[in-house]
Amino acid sequence: MSSLSKILAVILCLVVVPELYAQEPGQQIRLHARPGYPTITIYVMGNATNTGIWRVEQDISFIELLTVLNAARSEAQQIETETRVMLDLYRRVGNERTLVYHARLEEAIAQNVVPPGLQNEDVLVVSSISKRRFSLRSVTTIVGATSSLVLLILRLSRL
């Protein structure tokens, strides 16, 4: 390795690597960017598989970010539950973070509600809301419990 190459390697380390060492112990900054492209920092919280601090390309699309995060991870669902994945994007406006985008994952993918472009230090919160469905299994459980109660009352009334 020539001395010029060594000098360039040292300069590269001094410019790029300190950002990686500036983090707190145990904290990992994840990277999704091609070398040489400008990046922004996105904070991801909630139920996505890959939560944490992300350095992504500046012009990344919202759909690409959701794909990288695996926001629609498939959890083992029971037949009688319905799970909706909600997306909330917060952005710093002045001294406060305000909600700038709120949609279901399906709406974001279909782009029924067009998401805003991502900016540096945006916070994306991915949350799952599970709701129990009323199914035939629920009906049979209710009918069985009610008939057992009626039979118990009839038997006790004969005594």
Summary of the structure (lengths in Angstrom):
residues: 159
radius of gyration: 25.8
end to end distance: 99.8
largest distance: 102.8
contacts: 373
relative contact order: 0.14
helix: 35%
strand: 32%
